[in-house]
Amino acid sequence: MSEDDPLEPTGADAGIEDGPAEERYLRVADVPDTAPDADRNWQQRLADAVPAKRRTLKYVAAITIAVLWIVPFIGLFMASFRPLSEIIGGWWHLEGMTVTFENYVQAWNYSTAPMSRALLNTFIVTIPAVLVVMLLGVMAAYPFARFEFPLKTTLFFLILLVMAAPPELVAMGNYNALREIGLFDTYMGLILIHIGWGLGWVVLFLRNYLLGIPKELEEAARIDGASRYQIFRTIILPLSTPALVSVAVIQFTWVWNAFFFPLVFMRSPELYLAPQVLPLMRGRVQVEWGMIAAGSIMTMAVPVILFLMLERYYKRGMVAAVAD
């Protein structure tokens, strides 16, 4: 091999290559039969793994709060699979427990207000209210995060006032307006109410997130000849995906579980949403707790499944928006 050949080993590598094989590798006789002893035995490892007293108290407090929070849900879940005779005796009695899906079937096909139709109505209202708020929110938040224009602070303050307004005030201000324009007791009227109610916090949330996106990315795109629309579509929107997912999950949960606005603006039984239907399942003679529990589980399952599917993006968006 020539002196200038780049494949020829040099320095320390050359010494290793040129040395005898017995100096570079262990002989078979030198390989131990057992693994070396650990530096610490299992008692020492266990003692080191025990948290400090202060951290232990935090763990105990957190676990206690979590148990207290989840116990009502466990009771609701178990009541949804058991007949009324066993629920009255206490859902925590597991001896001789009967598991049945009859409560779900009755709630799904309830005569006065079936949960099947109520869930469909809730989807019809919730999905547009979430998508429109996401689109309008990011379009309004981008100028507040990047541009300087007259009355910027005043306009931003007026948007935030919506967050401080109680829902009763929003309902009073829009009740007659929806009646006059013919949107009372319609899906569109309720969707508009949810859009106006949620737009304030969405603009604030997305503005804080957009402030954390480096301006240098946009400046580089401007140098390459990109327009503001192209920058917004190809840079801002893709980078805002975690924040938009967080907005979607929170807004979806709020709209899906809303009870006050549908109660005020929806009067036709065929247009009732899931939160409106649940109180109607009480019955006239006796309260069907199992059927109510089944309807509640079906109602809360949708936002929970959505959160589990988008949990990773939700956490990234929440952390970035709060930290920035």
HELIX and SHEET records of a PDB file:
HELIX    1   1 GLY A   11  ASP A   18  1                                   8    
HELIX    2   2 ALA A   21  ARG A   24  1                                   4    
HELIX    3   3 VAL A   28  ASP A   30  5                                   3    
HELIX    4   4 TRP A   42  ALA A   49  1                                   8    
HELIX    5   5 LYS A   53  SER A   80  1                                  28    
HELIX    6   6 LEU A   84  ILE A   88  1                                   5    
HELIX    7   7 GLU A  102  TRP A  108  1                                   7    
HELIX    8   8 MET A  115  ARG A  146  1                                  32    
HELIX    9   9 LYS A  152  ALA A  164  1                                  13    
HELIX   10  10 PRO A  167  GLU A  180  1                                  14    
HELIX   11  11 TYR A  187  LEU A  210  1                                  24    
HELIX   12  12 LYS A  215  ILE A  223  1                                   9    
HELIX   13  13 ARG A  228  ILE A  231  1                                   4    
HELIX   14  14 PHE A  232  ILE A  236  3                                   5    
HELIX   15  15 LEU A  237  LEU A  239  1                                   3    
HELIX   16  16 THR A  241  ASN A  257  1                                  17    
HELIX   17  17 PHE A  260  PHE A  265  1                                   6    
HELIX   18  18 PRO A  269  LEU A  271  5                                   3    
HELIX   19  19 ALA A  274  LEU A  280  1                                   7    
HELIX   20  20 TRP A  289  MET A  309  1                                  21    
HELIX   21  21 GLU A  311  ALA A  323  1                                  13    
END                                                                             
